[in-house]
Amino acid sequence: MLNRTVTLLVVFAFVLSSASGCARLRNFSLKPYRINIQQGNYLEQDDVDMVEPGMTRSQVRFLLGTPMVEDLFNSDRWDYVYYLKIGRSGEVFRRHFVVYFEGDEAVRIEKVSDTTPSAAS
């Protein structure tokens, strides 16, 4: 009798453990690792705020670094572009800042776009 009870318990435990392998977890999803994609010039807001009309090209380059895009057809426009895509969530952060020059002097500063991860879709 004891031998039969032990055998039934072992069989029941084996069936139960085998069946649990077929169960599916509801909120579990195995996804591959995705790296963050970062491109362009990362600009600190303090540095951007310091750029003013009347500054020379070398002063702007010292504050913000070399522009991401220097237009071959319009050398008086410097574009600073920054893009960050957070890997797993897919949230996107974009920033586009343009400085216009006349000669060697900045005449206009324009913030084209600025999106934060919470505002991105």
N, CA, C and O atoms as a printed pandas DataFrame, in Angstrom:
     atom_number atom_name residue_name chain_id  residue_number  x_coord  y_coord  z_coord
0              1         N          MET        A               1    0.810   -1.190    0.000
1              2        CA          MET        A               1    0.000    0.000    0.000
2              3         C          MET        A               1    0.857    1.258    0.000
3              4         O          MET        A               1    0.598    2.197   -0.753
4              5         N          LEU        A               2    1.875    1.271    0.845
5              6        CA          LEU        A               2    2.775    2.417    0.925
6              7         C          LEU        A               2    3.534    2.601   -0.387
7              8         O          LEU        A               2    3.749    3.725   -0.841
8              9         N          ASN        A               3    3.934    1.490   -0.986
9             10        CA          ASN        A               3    4.661    1.543   -2.239
10            11         C          ASN        A               3    3.786    2.136   -3.350
11            12         O          ASN        A               3    4.267    2.916   -4.172
12            13         N          ARG        A               4    2.515    1.770   -3.371
13            14        CA          ARG        A               4    1.597    2.285   -4.379
14            15         C          ARG        A               4    1.343    3.781   -4.173
15            16         O          ARG        A               4    1.268    4.521   -5.154
16            17         N          THR        A               5    1.212    4.238   -2.953
17            18        CA          THR        A               5    1.001    5.654   -2.648
18            19         C          THR        A               5    2.204    6.481   -3.089
19            20         O          THR        A               5    2.044    7.556   -3.668
20            21         N          VAL        A               6    3.390    5.989   -2.819
21            22        CA          VAL        A               6    4.611    6.697   -3.224
22            23         C          VAL        A               6    4.686    6.768   -4.743
23            24         O          VAL        A               6    5.041    7.807   -5.300
24            25         N          THR        A               7    4.354    5.670   -5.416
25            26        CA          THR        A               7    4.377    5.643   -6.882
26            27         C          THR        A               7    3.370    6.641   -7.447
27            28         O          THR        A               7    3.688    7.363   -8.392
28            29         N          LEU        A               8    2.179    6.692   -6.893
29            30        CA          LEU        A               8    1.169    7.644   -7.360
30            31         C          LEU        A               8    1.610    9.094   -7.127
31            32         O          LEU        A               8    1.380    9.956   -7.975
32            33         N          LEU        A               9    2.233    9.359   -5.996
33            34        CA          LEU        A               9    2.734   10.714   -5.724
34            35         C          LEU        A               9    3.827   11.108   -6.708
35            36         O          LEU        A               9    3.856   12.246   -7.178
36            37         N          VAL        A              10    4.720   10.189   -7.022
37            38        CA          VAL        A              10    5.798   10.472   -7.979
38            39         C          VAL        A              10    5.218   10.729   -9.364
39            40         O          VAL        A              10    5.624   11.675  -10.039
40            41         N          VAL        A              11    4.270    9.895   -9.795
41            42        CA          VAL        A              11    3.634   10.085  -11.105
42            43         C          VAL        A              11    2.878   11.412  -11.137
43            44         O          VAL        A              11    2.979   12.157  -12.112
44            45         N          PHE        A              12    2.131   11.708  -10.092
45            46        CA          PHE        A              12    1.384   12.966  -10.029
46            47         C          PHE        A              12    2.333   14.171  -10.080
47            48         O          PHE        A              12    2.061   15.141  -10.789
48            49         N          ALA        A              13    3.436   14.117   -9.341
49            50        CA          ALA        A              13    4.419   15.205   -9.345
50            51         C          ALA        A              13    5.045   15.365  -10.722
51            52         O          ALA        A              13    5.272   16.491  -11.165
52            53         N          PHE        A              14    5.326   14.266  -11.403
53            54        CA          PHE        A              14    5.909   14.315  -12.742
54            55         C          PHE        A              14    4.935   14.939  -13.735
55            56         O          PHE        A              14    5.329   15.793  -14.529
56            57         N          VAL        A              15    3.675   14.525  -13.701
57            58        CA          VAL        A              15    2.655   15.071  -14.603
58            59         C          VAL        A              15    2.439   16.551  -14.326
59            60         O          VAL        A              15    2.327   17.351  -15.255
60            61         N          LEU        A              16    2.380   16.910  -13.071
61            62        CA          LEU        A              16    2.174   18.307  -12.699
62            63         C          LEU        A              16    3.338   19.181  -13.161
63            64         O          LEU        A              16    3.117   20.267  -13.696
64            65         N          SER        A              17    4.561   18.725  -12.965
65            66        CA          SER        A              17    5.722   19.519  -13.387
66            67         C          SER        A              17    5.827   19.580  -14.904
67            68         O          SER        A              17    6.267   20.595  -15.444
68            69         N          SER        A              18    5.436   18.526  -15.599
69            70        CA          SER        A              18    5.443   18.539  -17.068
70            71         C          SER        A              18    4.396   19.501  -17.607
71            72         O          SER        A              18    4.656   20.227  -18.566
72            73         N          ALA        A              19    3.233   19.511  -17.008
73            74        CA          ALA        A              19    2.151   20.390  -17.465
74            75         C          ALA        A              19    2.469   21.856  -17.197
75            76         O          ALA        A              19    2.024   22.729  -17.942
76            77         N          SER        A              20    3.224   22.133  -16.157
77            78        CA          SER        A              20    3.547   23.532  -15.859
78            79         C          SER        A              20    4.470   24.122  -16.919
79            80         O          SER        A              20    4.511   25.342  -17.082
80            81         N          GLY        A              21    5.200   23.296  -17.634
81            82        CA          GLY        A              21    6.042   23.787  -18.725
82            83         C          GLY        A              21    5.226   24.301  -19.892
83            84         O          GLY        A              21    5.724   25.089  -20.696
84            85         N          CYS        A              22    3.982   23.870  -20.000
85            86        CA          CYS        A              22    3.105   24.308  -21.079
86            87         C          CYS        A              22    2.353   25.589  -20.728
87            88         O          CYS        A              22    1.730   26.202  -21.595
88            89         N          ALA        A              23    2.407   25.986  -19.484
89            90        CA          ALA        A              23    1.680   27.181  -19.050
90            91         C          ALA        A              23    2.341   28.422  -19.636
91            92         O          ALA        A              23    3.538   28.425  -19.922
92            93         N          ARG        A              24    1.561   29.457  -19.809
93            94        CA          ARG        A              24    2.073   30.703  -20.361
94            95         C          ARG        A              24    1.896   31.812  -19.337
95            96         O          ARG        A              24    0.838   31.951  -18.724
96            97         N          LEU        A              25    2.949   32.595  -19.165
97            98        CA          LEU        A              25    2.858   33.738  -18.267
98            99         C          LEU        A              25    2.211   34.884  -19.027
99           100         O          LEU        A              25    2.575   35.153  -20.172
100          101         N          ARG        A              26    1.269   35.550  -18.413
101          102        CA          ARG        A              26    0.519   36.586  -19.118
102          103         C          ARG        A              26    1.349   37.814  -19.464
103          104         O          ARG        A              26    1.315   38.260  -20.611
104          105         N          ASN        A              27    2.071   38.360  -18.546
105          106        CA          ASN        A              27    2.778   39.616  -18.767
106          107         C          ASN        A              27    4.254   39.419  -19.076
107          108         O          ASN        A              27    5.043   40.355  -18.945
108          109         N          PHE        A              28    4.626   38.252  -19.471
109          110        CA          PHE        A              28    6.028   37.987  -19.755
110          111         C          PHE        A              28    6.237   37.983  -21.259
111          112         O          PHE        A              28    5.554   37.261  -21.986
112          113         N          SER        A              29    7.164   38.777  -21.717
113          114        CA          SER        A              29    7.531   38.746  -23.130
114          115         C          SER        A              29    9.043   38.893  -23.221
115          116         O          SER        A              29    9.624   39.847  -22.705
116          117         N          LEU        A              30    9.641   37.965  -23.863
117          118        CA          LEU        A              30   11.084   37.959  -24.019
118          119         C          LEU        A              30   11.425   38.739  -25.277
119          120         O          LEU        A              30   11.071   38.329  -26.382
120          121         N          LYS        A              31   12.108   39.858  -25.114
121          122        CA          LYS        A              31   12.470   40.702  -26.245
122          123         C          LYS        A              31   13.979   40.843  -26.286
123          124         O          LYS        A              31   14.637   40.803  -25.247
124          125         N          PRO        A              32   14.528   41.006  -27.474
125          126        CA          PRO        A              32   15.980   41.183  -27.557
126          127         C          PRO        A              32   16.391   42.551  -27.022
127          128         O          PRO        A              32   15.593   43.487  -26.988
128          129         N          TYR        A              33   17.632   42.645  -26.613
129          130        CA          TYR        A              33   18.168   43.914  -26.126
130          131         C          TYR        A              33   18.312   44.869  -27.297
131          132         O          TYR        A              33   18.794   44.478  -28.361
132          133         N          ARG        A              34   17.907   46.089  -27.118
133          134        CA          ARG        A              34   18.058   47.112  -28.155
134          135         C          ARG        A              34   18.855   48.266  -27.566
135          136         O          ARG        A              34   18.530   48.791  -26.501
136          137         N          ILE        A              35   19.898   48.645  -28.278
137          138        CA          ILE        A              35   20.752   49.721  -27.792
138          139         C          ILE        A              35   20.101   51.071  -28.058
139          140         O          ILE        A              35   19.223   51.195  -28.912
140          141         N          ASN        A              36   20.540   52.070  -27.321
141          142        CA          ASN        A              36   20.113   53.440  -27.577
142          143         C          ASN        A              36   20.864   53.938  -28.799
143          144         O          ASN        A              36   22.064   53.696  -28.934
144          145         N          ILE        A              37   20.167   54.633  -29.692
145          146        CA          ILE        A              37   20.788   55.198  -30.888
146          147         C          ILE        A              37   20.909   56.695  -30.669
147          148         O          ILE        A              37   19.912   57.398  -30.511
148          149         N          GLN        A              38   22.142   57.168  -30.661
149          150        CA          GLN        A              38   22.412   58.583  -30.419
150          151         C          GLN        A              38   23.228   59.120  -31.584
151          152         O          GLN        A              38   24.266   58.558  -31.934
152          153         N          GLN        A              39   22.752   60.217  -32.190
153          154        CA          GLN        A              39   23.441   60.813  -33.326
154          155         C          GLN        A              39   23.446   62.322  -33.190
155          156         O          GLN        A              39   22.515   62.912  -32.642
156          157         N          GLY        A              40   24.490   62.934  -33.688
157          158        CA          GLY        A              40   24.549   64.384  -33.755
158          159         C          GLY        A              40   25.255   65.033  -32.593
159          160         O          GLY        A              40   25.991   64.394  -31.840
160          161         N          ASN        A              41   25.008   66.334  -32.467
161          162        CA          ASN        A              41   25.623   67.157  -31.435
162          163         C          ASN        A              41   24.697   67.245  -30.232
163          164         O          ASN        A              41   23.597   67.788  -30.334
164          165         N          TYR        A              42   25.132   66.713  -29.087
165          166        CA          TYR        A              42   24.354   66.911  -27.863
166          167         C          TYR        A              42   24.664   68.306  -27.347
167          168         O          TYR        A              42   25.824   68.634  -27.099
168          169         N          LEU        A              43   23.638   69.128  -27.185
169          170        CA          LEU        A              43   23.823   70.510  -26.753
170          171         C          LEU        A              43   23.230   70.707  -25.368
171          172         O          LEU        A              43   22.067   70.384  -25.125
172          173         N          GLU        A              44   24.030   71.231  -24.477
173          174        CA          GLU        A              44   23.535   71.609  -23.152
174          175         C          GLU        A              44   22.696   72.872  -23.301
175          176         O          GLU        A              44   23.063   73.771  -24.058
176          177         N          GLN        A              45   21.583   72.951  -22.595
177          178        CA          GLN        A              45   20.699   74.114  -22.691
178          179         C          GLN        A              45   21.421   75.393  -22.275
179          180         O          GLN        A              45   21.166   76.456  -22.841
180          181         N          ASP        A              46   22.312   75.306  -21.301
181          182        CA          ASP        A              46   23.066   76.487  -20.861
182          183         C          ASP        A              46   23.932   77.031  -21.990
183          184         O          ASP        A              46   24.042   78.246  -22.156
184          185         N          ASP        A              47   24.550   76.140  -22.770
185          186        CA          ASP        A              47   25.388   76.570  -23.891
186          187         C          ASP        A              47   24.544   77.198  -24.994
187          188         O          ASP        A              47   24.942   78.202  -25.584
188          189         N          VAL        A              48   23.387   76.615  -25.275
189          190        CA          VAL        A              48   22.489   77.158  -26.299
190          191         C          VAL        A              48   22.014   78.546  -25.893
191          192         O          VAL        A              48   21.935   79.445  -26.729
192          193         N          ASP        A              49   21.697   78.725  -24.615
193          194        CA          ASP        A              49   21.226   80.024  -24.128
194          195         C          ASP        A              49   22.302   81.097  -24.209
195          196         O          ASP        A              49   21.982   82.284  -24.260
196          197         N          MET        A              50   23.567   80.705  -24.221
197          198        CA          MET        A              50   24.664   81.675  -24.270
198          199         C          MET        A              50   24.926   82.206  -25.678
199          200         O          MET        A              50   25.572   83.243  -25.830
200          201         N          VAL        A              51   24.436   81.512  -26.711
201          202        CA          VAL        A              51   24.646   81.966  -28.093
202          203         C          VAL        A              51   23.747   83.166  -28.353
203          204         O          VAL        A              51   22.542   83.124  -28.102
204          205         N          GLU        A              52   24.356   84.239  -28.862
205          206        CA          GLU        A              52   23.623   85.483  -29.113
206          207         C          GLU        A              52   24.017   86.054  -30.460
207          208         O          GLU        A              52   25.120   85.799  -30.945
208          209         N          PRO        A              53   23.128   86.825  -31.070
209          210        CA          PRO        A              53   23.524   87.543  -32.279
210          211         C          PRO        A              53   24.709   88.461  -31.972
211          212         O          PRO        A              53   24.785   89.064  -30.901
212          213         N          GLY        A              54   25.623   88.553  -32.926
213          214        CA          GLY        A              54   26.816   89.368  -32.732
214          215         C          GLY        A              54   28.051   88.544  -32.401
215          216         O          GLY        A              54   29.168   89.055  -32.478
216          217         N          MET        A              55   27.873   87.282  -32.034
217          218        CA          MET        A              55   29.023   86.425  -31.738
218          219         C          MET        A              55   29.704   86.011  -33.042
219          220         O          MET        A              55   29.060   85.923  -34.087
220          221         N          THR        A              56   30.996   85.760  -32.969
221          222        CA          THR        A              56   31.741   85.322  -34.149
222          223         C          THR        A              56   31.570   83.814  -34.339
223          224         O          THR        A              56   31.098   83.101  -33.453
224          225         N          ARG        A              57   31.972   83.357  -35.530
225          226        CA          ARG        A              57   31.897   81.921  -35.817
226          227         C          ARG        A              57   32.734   81.117  -34.830
227          228         O          ARG        A              57   32.312   80.052  -34.379
228          229         N          SER        A              58   33.905   81.617  -34.498
229          230        CA          SER        A              58   34.775   80.872  -33.583
230          231         C          SER        A              58   34.178   80.818  -32.172
231          232         O          SER        A              58   34.353   79.820  -31.473
232          233         N          GLN        A              59   33.487   81.859  -31.749
233          234        CA          GLN        A              59   32.843   81.843  -30.434
234          235         C          GLN        A              59   31.698   80.823  -30.398
235          236         O          GLN        A              59   31.538   80.091  -29.421
236          237         N          VAL        A              60   30.905   80.784  -31.478
237          238        CA          VAL        A              60   29.802   79.822  -31.554
238          239         C          VAL        A              60   30.360   78.402  -31.594
239          240         O          VAL        A              60   29.837   77.506  -30.931
240          241         N          ARG        A              61   31.427   78.200  -32.377
241          242        CA          ARG        A              61   32.041   76.871  -32.464
242          243         C          ARG        A              61   32.620   76.456  -31.112
243          244         O          ARG        A              61   32.570   75.278  -30.759
244          245         N          PHE        A              62   33.165   77.400  -30.358
245          246        CA          PHE        A              62   33.710   77.094  -29.035
246          247         C          PHE        A              62   32.600   76.642  -28.080
247          248         O          PHE        A              62   32.782   75.700  -27.309
248          249         N          LEU        A              63   31.443   77.326  -28.140
249          250        CA          LEU        A              63   30.327   76.987  -27.245
250          251         C          LEU        A              63   29.626   75.685  -27.628
251          252         O          LEU        A              63   29.359   74.840  -26.773
252          253         N          LEU        A              64   29.330   75.529  -28.920
253          254        CA          LEU        A              64   28.480   74.425  -29.360
254          255         C          LEU        A              64   29.222   73.299  -30.071
255          256         O          LEU        A              64   28.657   72.227  -30.284
256          257         N          GLY        A              65   30.463   73.526  -30.434
257          258        CA          GLY        A              65   31.204   72.510  -31.181
258          259         C          GLY        A              65   30.996   72.680  -32.677
259          260         O          GLY        A              65   30.320   73.605  -33.127
260          261         N          THR        A              66   31.588   71.775  -33.431
261          262        CA          THR        A              66   31.460   71.804  -34.884
262          263         C          THR        A              66   30.028   71.445  -35.265
263          264         O          THR        A              66   29.474   70.483  -34.731
264          265         N          PRO        A              67   29.414   72.204  -36.184
265          266        CA          PRO        A              67   28.027   71.904  -36.545
266          267         C          PRO        A              67   27.903   70.546  -37.225
267          268         O          PRO        A              67   28.815   70.100  -37.922
268          269         N          MET        A              68   26.773   69.903  -37.016
269          270        CA          MET        A              68   26.512   68.600  -37.631
270          271         C          MET        A              68   26.398   68.740  -39.139
271          272         O          MET        A              68   26.890   67.894  -39.886
272          273         N          VAL        A              69   25.751   69.805  -39.587
273          274        CA          VAL        A              69   25.549   70.029  -41.015
274          275         C          VAL        A              69   26.040   71.426  -41.353
275          276         O          VAL        A              69   25.548   72.416  -40.811
276          277         N          GLU        A              70   27.016   71.500  -42.255
277          278        CA          GLU        A              70   27.447   72.781  -42.808
278          279         C          GLU        A              70   27.040   72.768  -44.266
279          280         O          GLU        A              70   27.595   72.011  -45.063
280          281         N          ASP        A              71   26.078   73.599  -44.620
281          282        CA          ASP        A              71   25.525   73.615  -45.966
282          283         C          ASP        A              71   26.579   74.080  -46.964
283          284         O          ASP        A              71   27.152   75.158  -46.811
284          285         N          LEU        A              72   26.837   73.261  -47.993
285          286        CA          LEU        A              72   27.823   73.620  -49.010
286          287         C          LEU        A              72   27.369   74.803  -49.851
287          288         O          LEU        A              72   28.196   75.568  -50.345
288          289         N          PHE        A              73   26.069   74.956  -50.015
289          290        CA          PHE        A              73   25.534   76.027  -50.844
290          291         C          PHE        A              73   25.249   77.301  -50.051
291          292         O          PHE        A              73   25.059   78.367  -50.636
292          293         N          ASN        A              74   25.218   77.195  -48.741
293          294        CA          ASN        A              74   24.971   78.352  -47.894
294          295         C          ASN        A              74   25.870   78.227  -46.663
295          296         O          ASN        A              74   25.465   77.670  -45.643
296          297         N          SER        A              75   27.078   78.744  -46.768
297          298        CA          SER        A              75   28.044   78.603  -45.675
298          299         C          SER        A              75   27.695   79.489  -44.477
299          300         O          SER        A              75   28.354   79.423  -43.440
300          301         N          ASP        A              76   26.659   80.317  -44.624
301          302        CA          ASP        A              76   26.257   81.196  -43.531
302          303         C          ASP        A              76   25.194   80.562  -42.634
303          304         O          ASP        A              76   24.613   81.242  -41.788
304          305         N          ARG        A              77   24.938   79.275  -42.812
305          306        CA          ARG        A              77   23.952   78.569  -41.980
306          307         C          ARG        A              77   24.620   77.340  -41.367
307          308         O          ARG        A              77   25.160   76.492  -42.077
308          309         N          TRP        A              78   24.573   77.260  -40.040
309          310        CA          TRP        A              78   25.098   76.102  -39.320
310          311         C          TRP        A              78   23.940   75.397  -38.635
311          312         O          TRP        A              78   23.183   76.018  -37.889
312          313         N          ASP        A              79   23.802   74.109  -38.883
313          314        CA          ASP        A              79   22.748   73.301  -38.274
314          315         C          ASP        A              79   23.352   72.373  -37.228
315          316         O          ASP        A              79   24.304   71.641  -37.498
316          317         N          TYR        A              80   22.786   72.417  -36.046
317          318        CA          TYR        A              80   23.154   71.499  -34.970
318          319         C          TYR        A              80   21.961   70.571  -34.762
319          320         O          TYR        A              80   20.889   71.009  -34.346
320          321         N          VAL        A              81   22.155   69.294  -35.050
321          322        CA          VAL        A              81   21.074   68.318  -35.001
322          323         C          VAL        A              81   21.437   67.247  -33.980
323          324         O          VAL        A              81   22.574   66.779  -33.937
324          325         N          TYR        A              82   20.460   66.863  -33.157
325          326        CA          TYR        A              82   20.663   65.798  -32.173
326          327         C          TYR        A              82   19.473   64.856  -32.225
327          328         O          TYR        A              82   18.325   65.296  -32.292
328          329         N          TYR        A              83   19.751   63.557  -32.195
329          330        CA          TYR        A              83   18.710   62.529  -32.256
330          331         C          TYR        A              83   19.068   61.427  -31.272
331          332         O          TYR        A              83   20.198   60.939  -31.260
332          333         N          LEU        A              84   18.098   61.035  -30.442
333          334        CA          LEU        A              84   18.291   59.935  -29.503
334          335         C          LEU        A              84   17.042   59.069  -29.514
335          336         O          LEU        A              84   15.934   59.549  -29.274
336          337         N          LYS        A              85   17.237   57.781  -29.797
337          338        CA          LYS        A              85   16.130   56.820  -29.735
338          339         C          LYS        A              85   16.448   55.835  -28.628
339          340         O          LYS        A              85   17.461   55.137  -28.670
340          341         N          ILE        A              86   15.563   55.786  -27.631
341          342        CA          ILE        A              86   15.732   54.877  -26.506
342          343         C          ILE        A              86   15.393   53.469  -26.992
343          344         O          ILE        A              86   14.301   53.224  -27.505
344          345         N          GLY        A              87   16.335   52.554  -26.825
345          346        CA          GLY        A              87   16.245   51.221  -27.401
346          347         C          GLY        A              87   14.955   50.471  -27.187
347          348         O          GLY        A              87   14.187   50.298  -28.132
348          349         N          ARG        A              88   14.693   50.026  -25.992
349          350        CA          ARG        A              88   13.567   49.125  -25.758
350          351         C          ARG        A              88   12.224   49.837  -25.865
351          352         O          ARG        A              88   11.276   49.272  -26.410
352          353         N          SER        A              89   12.119   51.051  -25.362
353          354        CA          SER        A              89   10.822   51.740  -25.375
354          355         C          SER        A              89   10.525   52.393  -26.718
355          356         O          SER        A              89    9.359   52.584  -27.062
356          357         N          GLY        A              90   11.555   52.738  -27.481
357          358        CA          GLY        A              90   11.348   53.371  -28.775
358          359         C          GLY        A              90   11.061   54.860  -28.687
359          360         O          GLY        A              90   10.748   55.484  -29.701
360          361         N          GLU        A              91   11.160   55.443  -27.495
361          362        CA          GLU        A              91   10.925   56.881  -27.349
362          363         C          GLU        A              91   12.024   57.648  -28.086
363          364         O          GLU        A              91   13.179   57.224  -28.118
364          365         N          VAL        A              92   11.645   58.784  -28.678
365          366        CA          VAL        A              92   12.575   59.562  -29.495
366          367         C          VAL        A              92   12.710   60.969  -28.938
367          368         O          VAL        A              92   11.724   61.598  -28.553
368          369         N          PHE        A              93   13.952   61.458  -28.900
369          370        CA          PHE        A              93   14.271   62.822  -28.481
370          371         C          PHE        A              93   14.984   63.473  -29.658
371          372         O          PHE        A              93   16.002   62.964  -30.128
372          373         N          ARG        A              94   14.453   64.597  -30.137
373          374        CA          ARG        A              94   15.069   65.315  -31.262
374          375         C          ARG        A              94   15.290   66.767  -30.873
375          376         O          ARG        A              94   14.507   67.366  -30.136
376          377         N          ARG        A              95   16.372   67.306  -31.388
377          378        CA          ARG        A              95   16.642   68.723  -31.182
378          379         C          ARG        A              95   17.351   69.258  -32.421
379          380         O          ARG        A              95   18.306   68.652  -32.906
380          381         N          HIS        A              96   16.886   70.388  -32.929
381          382        CA          HIS        A              96   17.471   71.004  -34.126
382          383         C          HIS        A              96   17.620   72.493  -33.851
383          384         O          HIS        A              96   16.653   73.191  -33.547
384          385         N          PHE        A              97   18.847   72.955  -33.964
385          386        CA          PHE        A              97   19.193   74.334  -33.630
386          387         C          PHE        A              97   19.989   74.903  -34.797
387          388         O          PHE        A              97   20.927   74.263  -35.273
388          389         N          VAL        A              98   19.627   76.104  -35.268
389          390        CA          VAL        A              98   20.276   76.697  -36.442
390          391         C          VAL        A              98   20.823   78.070  -36.082
391          392         O          VAL        A              98   20.165   78.864  -35.410
392          393         N          VAL        A              99   22.055   78.335  -36.548
393          394        CA          VAL        A              99   22.670   79.652  -36.375
394          395         C          VAL        A              99   22.944   80.210  -37.767
395          396         O          VAL        A              99   23.566   79.544  -38.595
396          397         N          TYR        A             100   22.478   81.434  -38.026
397          398        CA          TYR        A             100   22.693   82.100  -39.308
398          399         C          TYR        A             100   23.748   83.183  -39.130
399          400         O          TYR        A             100   23.748   83.907  -38.134
400          401         N          PHE        A             101   24.641   83.287  -40.100
401          402        CA          PHE        A             101   25.726   84.265  -40.061
402          403         C          PHE        A             101   25.643   85.200  -41.257
403          404         O          PHE        A             101   25.108   84.848  -42.308
404          405         N          GLU        A             102   26.185   86.398  -41.072
405          406        CA          GLU        A             102   26.492   87.312  -42.174
406          407         C          GLU        A             102   27.946   87.665  -41.989
407          408         O          GLU        A             102   28.320   88.322  -41.017
408          409         N          GLY        A             103   28.765   87.228  -42.926
409          410        CA          GLY        A             103   30.204   87.391  -42.755
410          411         C          GLY        A             103   30.682   86.479  -41.639
411          412         O          GLY        A             103   30.510   85.261  -41.705
412          413         N          ASP        A             104   31.284   87.071  -40.613
413          414        CA          ASP        A             104   31.795   86.278  -39.495
414          415         C          ASP        A             104   30.934   86.444  -38.239
415          416         O          ASP        A             104   31.316   86.000  -37.156
416          417         N          GLU        A             105   29.769   87.086  -38.391
417          418        CA          GLU        A             105   28.960   87.434  -37.225
418          419         C          GLU        A             105   27.602   86.730  -37.255
419          420         O          GLU        A             105   26.930   86.713  -38.286
420          421         N          ALA        A             106   27.203   86.153  -36.125
421          422        CA          ALA        A             106   25.884   85.519  -36.014
422          423         C          ALA        A             106   24.813   86.605  -36.017
423          424         O          ALA        A             106   24.893   87.577  -35.266
424          425         N          VAL        A             107   23.804   86.421  -36.879
425          426        CA          VAL        A             107   22.742   87.425  -36.963
426          427         C          VAL        A             107   21.392   86.895  -36.478
427          428         O          VAL        A             107   20.529   87.671  -36.068
428          429         N          ARG        A             108   21.213   85.574  -36.526
429          430        CA          ARG        A             108   19.927   85.011  -36.120
430          431         C          ARG        A             108   20.133   83.605  -35.568
431          432         O          ARG        A             108   20.936   82.829  -36.086
432          433         N          ILE        A             109   19.405   83.298  -34.526
433          434        CA          ILE        A             109   19.450   81.973  -33.917
434          435         C          ILE        A             109   18.031   81.422  -33.941
435          436         O          ILE        A             109   17.081   82.118  -33.582
436          437         N          GLU        A             110   17.891   80.173  -34.365
437          438        CA          GLU        A             110   16.561   79.595  -34.523
438          439         C          GLU        A             110   16.525   78.184  -33.931
439          440         O          GLU        A             110   17.367   77.343  -34.244
440          441         N          LYS        A             111   15.528   77.944  -33.068
441          442        CA          LYS        A             111   15.299   76.596  -32.546
442          443         C          LYS        A             111   14.212   75.983  -33.418
443          444         O          LYS        A             111   13.041   76.346  -33.306
444          445         N          VAL        A             112   14.603   75.051  -34.290
445          446        CA          VAL        A             112   13.665   74.473  -35.244
446          447         C          VAL        A             112   12.739   73.479  -34.569
447          448         O          VAL        A             112   11.523   73.544  -34.751
448          449         N          SER        A             113   13.297   72.554  -33.788
449          450        CA          SER        A             113   12.450   71.567  -33.115
450          451         C          SER        A             113   13.096   71.129  -31.822
451          452         O          SER        A             113   14.315   71.179  -31.657
452          453         N          ASP        A             114   12.252   70.704  -30.920
453          454        CA          ASP        A             114   12.726   70.220  -29.626
454          455         C          ASP        A             114   11.651   69.288  -29.083
455          456         O          ASP        A             114   10.627   69.750  -28.579
456          457         N          THR        A             115   11.875   67.981  -29.181
457          458        CA          THR        A             115   10.905   67.023  -28.654
458          459         C          THR        A             115   11.566   66.194  -27.576
459          460         O          THR        A             115   12.726   65.801  -27.691
460          461         N          THR        A             116   10.812   65.939  -26.535
461          462        CA          THR        A             116   11.318   65.132  -25.433
462          463         C          THR        A             116   10.696   63.743  -25.519
463          464         O          THR        A             116    9.674   63.570  -26.182
464          465         N          PRO        A             117   11.290   62.756  -24.864
465          466        CA          PRO        A             117   10.732   61.406  -24.930
466          467         C          PRO        A             117    9.280   61.306  -24.490
467          468         O          PRO        A             117    8.535   60.493  -25.037
468          469         N          SER        A             118    8.860   62.098  -23.532
469          470        CA          SER        A             118    7.475   62.013  -23.070
470          471         C          SER        A             118    6.500   62.562  -24.107
471          472         O          SER        A             118    5.333   62.172  -24.129
472          473         N          ALA        A             119    6.976   63.473  -24.976
473          474        CA          ALA        A             119    6.104   64.055  -25.994
474          475         C          ALA        A             119    6.130   63.257  -27.289
475          476         O          ALA        A             119    5.261   63.443  -28.140
476          477         N          ALA        A             120    7.111   62.370  -27.456
477          478        CA          ALA        A             120    7.213   61.596  -28.687
478          479         C          ALA        A             120    6.189   60.469  -28.685
479          480         O          ALA        A             120    5.761   59.989  -27.635
480          481         N          SER        A             121    5.813   60.065  -29.887
481          482        CA          SER        A             121    4.846   58.969  -29.961
482          483         C          SER        A             121    5.510   57.680  -30.349
483          484         O          SER        A             121    4.843   56.651  -30.459
